[in-house]
Amino acid sequence: MRWIIAALPLALAACGGLTPAEEEAARQAAVAEVEANQEPPPEVLELDRIRFADIEKFDLFGAGCNFSPDGDASAPVALAQADAGYLIRRGELQKLASDKGSAEMPYMSHRKYDGREYSFTLDFDEAKGRQSGYETMDYDGTLTVRDGSDNVLYLADGLVQCGA
């Protein structure tokens, strides 16, 4: 419908019904309409590692699950705890609320977390866990981070480690 409105002045101009100034105004209106309806490309999201110094600095201690794309559980890129999930982007901590309606995972974590700018989901098969410590289990899993328009900004397979 919008394309008809944008094209109508141009069609009238082609028939000779508009002055050059009206034609230019119609052209500018059509360009403005197209630009207003364009969606920018999704951002390329790079997540920082969450190191022990960050856990101390932001007081992120607690039971839950974490995700590491390369299997290095000592430096994950996402933490999923009972009430909140965490990411660090460009040195800035992103706190996301746990989606209590999503599936509950080990140690009171949840499958999905929602924030102001991002949401993330952790997917793994709990039946295929491997004991890795006294109170920790390792799983093969996937982290998906989306923006507010539901564009996938980050998708990686890796290690999900859950424990206290």
C-alpha positions in Angstrom: 0.0 0.0 0.0 2.8 2.4 0.9 4.5 1.9 -2.4 1.4 3.0 -4.2 1.3 6.2 -2.2 5.0 6.8 -2.9 4.7 6.0 -6.6 1.5 8.0 -7.2 3.3 11.4 -7.4 5.9 10.0 -9.7 3.2 8.6 -12.0 1.4 11.9 -12.1 4.7 13.6 -12.9 5.2 11.3 -15.8 1.9 12.4 -17.2 2.9 16.0 -17.1 0.5 17.0 -14.3 3.1 18.5 -11.9 5.5 21.4 -12.0 9.3 20.6 -11.7 9.2 21.8 -8.1 6.3 19.4 -7.3 8.1 16.6 -9.1 11.2 17.2 -7.0 9.1 17.3 -3.8 7.4 14.1 -4.8 10.7 12.5 -5.5 12.1 13.5 -2.2 9.0 12.3 -0.4 9.4 8.9 -2.1 13.0 8.7 -1.1 12.2 9.6 2.5 9.5 6.9 2.6 11.9 4.3 1.4 14.7 5.4 3.9 12.2 5.5 6.8 11.2 1.9 6.1 14.7 0.5 5.8 16.1 -1.6 8.7 19.8 -1.3 9.5 21.8 -4.5 9.4 22.1 -6.3 12.7 25.2 -5.5 14.8 28.2 -7.8 14.8 28.3 -8.9 18.4 31.6 -9.8 20.0 31.4 -11.0 23.6 34.2 -10.4 26.1 35.4 -13.3 28.3 34.0 -13.2 31.8 37.1 -13.8 33.9 37.4 -14.3 37.6 38.4 -10.6 38.1 35.0 -9.7 36.4 33.1 -12.1 38.7 34.7 -10.4 41.7 34.2 -6.9 40.4 30.5 -7.3 39.5 29.8 -9.8 42.3 28.6 -12.6 40.0 29.2 -15.5 42.3 26.5 -18.1 42.5 25.3 -21.4 41.2 24.1 -21.8 37.6 25.5 -22.5 34.1 28.1 -20.8 31.9 28.9 -21.0 28.2 32.3 -21.1 26.6 32.6 -21.3 22.8 36.1 -22.9 22.9 35.6 -25.2 25.9 37.6 -23.1 28.4 35.2 -23.0 31.3 37.5 -20.7 33.3 36.6 -17.9 30.9 33.0 -18.1 29.6 31.2 -15.5 27.5 27.8 -16.0 29.3 26.6 -16.7 32.8 23.1 -18.1 33.5 22.0 -17.9 37.1 18.7 -18.2 39.0 17.6 -14.6 38.7 19.9 -13.1 36.0 22.1 -13.9 33.1 25.3 -11.9 32.2 27.3 -11.0 29.1 30.1 -8.5 28.7 30.3 -6.5 25.6 33.1 -4.0 25.0 33.9 -4.1 28.7 30.4 -3.3 29.7 28.4 -5.8 31.8 25.0 -6.6 30.3 22.5 -7.9 32.9 19.5 -9.9 31.6 16.6 -11.1 33.7 15.9 -14.8 33.7 12.7 -15.8 31.8 11.0 -17.7 34.5 8.5 -19.1 31.9 11.4 -20.8 30.0 12.7 -24.2 30.8 14.5 -24.6 34.1 18.0 -26.0 33.8 20.4 -27.3 36.5 21.2 -25.2 39.5 18.0 -23.0 39.1 19.2 -21.5 35.8 16.8 -21.0 32.9 17.0 -21.6 29.2 16.3 -17.9 28.3 17.3 -14.5 29.6 15.9 -11.1 28.5 17.6 -7.7 28.7 17.1 -4.2 27.4 19.2 -4.7 24.3 19.7 -8.4 24.1 18.3 -11.8 24.9 20.0 -15.1 25.0 19.2 -18.8 25.1 21.3 -21.8 26.2 20.4 -25.1 24.6 21.8 -28.4 25.7 20.7 -32.0 26.4 20.7 -32.6 30.2 20.7 -36.3 29.6 24.2 -36.1 27.9 26.1 -34.4 30.7 29.6 -35.5 31.9 30.7 -35.1 35.5 33.7 -32.7 35.5 34.1 -31.8 39.1 32.6 -32.5 42.5 29.6 -30.2 41.8 29.9 -29.5 38.1 28.5 -31.1 35.0 29.7 -30.4 31.4 27.4 -30.5 28.4 27.8 -29.8 24.7 25.5 -26.8 24.0 24.7 -23.7 22.0 24.5 -20.1 22.9 22.2 -17.8 20.8 22.1 -14.0 21.4 19.4 -11.9 19.7 18.7 -8.2 19.5 15.3 -6.5 20.1 14.3 -7.3 16.5 15.0 -11.0 17.1 18.0 -10.9 14.8 20.6 -13.5 15.7 23.8 -11.6 16.6 25.8 -14.4 18.1 25.5 -18.2 17.6 28.1 -20.6 18.8 28.4 -24.2 19.8 30.6 -25.0 22.8 30.8 -26.1 26.4 28.0 -25.5 28.9 29.2 -26.1 32.4 26.7 -26.1 35.3 27.5 -26.2 39.0 27.9 -24.4 42.2 
